[in-house]
Amino acid sequence: MAQAKREKYVRVMRFVTHYWMRAPGLFLAVAVSRILSTLIDVSVPWASGALVDAVSLGERDAPGPAINALVIFVGLAVLFQISRQCVTFLLNRMSARAITAIGRDAFSKVQRFSAEWHANSFAGATVRKITRGMNAFDTFTDTLVFGLVPAIVVLIGVTTIFAWRWPLLGLVVSVCIVIYLVATIAVSVYWIRPANIIAREWDSRMSGTIADSISGNQAVKSFAAELREDKLFADVASKWERASILWWDRSAWNGLLQAILLMVLQASMLGTGLWLWTQQRATPGDIASLIATQFLISGYLRDISQHVRSVQPTVNDMDDVLEFRDTKVQIADKPQSSALEIKAGHIRFDHVTFRYAGAAQPLYENFTLDIEPGQKVGLVGASGAGKSTFVKLIQRLYDVDQGRILIDGQNIAEVTQASLRSQIGLVPQEPVLFHRSLADNIAYGRPDASQDEIIAAARHAHVDEFVKALPKGYATLVGERGIKLSGGERQRVAIARALLSNTPVLILDEATSSLDSLSERYIREAMEGLMEKRTTLVIAHRLSTIQRLDRILVFEHGRIVEDGTHAELARRPNGVYRHLLETQVGSTLISDAAE
């Protein structure tokens, strides 16, 4: 356990140092200026003691030494404030650059995690961990620069000076400081930290619960489940409340312990100083300097314990971001990956075996299939038969366990994912829209498209029919996940996006399921044009949408049990496709449908 903690601290320090050194010049300037400002701070009590001695031992008629001591005292105080402000300005720039880099790196890494990782993770909790890690880096850096580092410099400097001038006082101060640091740091690490970890975990769960419920608000309203969601959140929040109270209470007890130890330190310092004065080994100025120094030491010690408590949660929070950094990208480009070039659109599954993580049996086993260039293929079958997995494997959202998937003879595992997916258009059953303008959503696959091209694609997909009613036309924000649009309108936007992308391979996942009959007829006409000269895969639950395709593949438990045109499959008396067709349109219409 102790070894794991040490490894965590070492890992976090490497992480922090990596981002500090993104700007080595700034880092050096911050370090030097902070050490100088701390040394100035240490010298102020001695300047005050010199001033007291100059006043008590000097002559009123000759105030020169006292005036000189006053000038030195004021000058040091001013110099300390100036140097401290310089540290602040320099640190602002170094921290801002580092925090931006941390957020950018974490976001980039999470974006590249697999679809399965995102499906198993709370989006709200992921966002919370990233932002909390960024804030933790800022707090950690501030704590070191303004707290721990100067405190260490002050404590070492003061005890060294005391030990050199008054060995007994140096010993007393050293022993008190060691006892204080050992006691308060041990309490913080071994008593407060575990409570903080539990509170932090419940904080993440609380954020995840809020995000999950708010993102699914439409379902909440549909099932009148507001009270249930309230109770779910209240249960999580109550557990966070208990954990946080425990953490805060332990911190408060630690504060009481610190106060007692500081009073012992102050009494020991001043008592030893008075004894030295009675022995004529200390002047009134020395006593004044000692009083100022004990306030200085007490302040830094009081703060150092607070800084240790502050560092504990920041280490834990940055460890969450480190988990993202250290997690391997599940679907990664190979080092020598080349760009995919699709000219014809020939797709081949070559003896593919694929198993979902945790599944007892592979979904596909030694699966081989050819789809000719420009062929329009329907994929049908019961839920879980393997249709969606088929197209996900083509997009390389998962890696196969054995075999290869080839497009125009190129193994998709050996090309860049960006070049692969940029040439595969997708119209999903539930389109994903961003809380951006309608034009931005249509042009998402082709961000360099002109406004005229966007409008032309929208017109072909009949988006223009509802744009007229929007307050800002194509500049209208569609809401989170497109919530301001109806299901049919979102699908039209997705179709317009695919039209504009103009990719050589097209995947349609029941793309007309949310449209009314009139809109569906219009969209089908647009989609027929969209499918021209493209290899097209259509996942269909409504078989009426695929009857005019070149080929229909019937999936069952990861195998293709039937392969042919609509007419051929409809004529098979005991065929799976015919059974599905009878279920939807009735047996009396099959003979007409097969013509």
Disulfide bonds with the S-S distance in Angstrom:
none
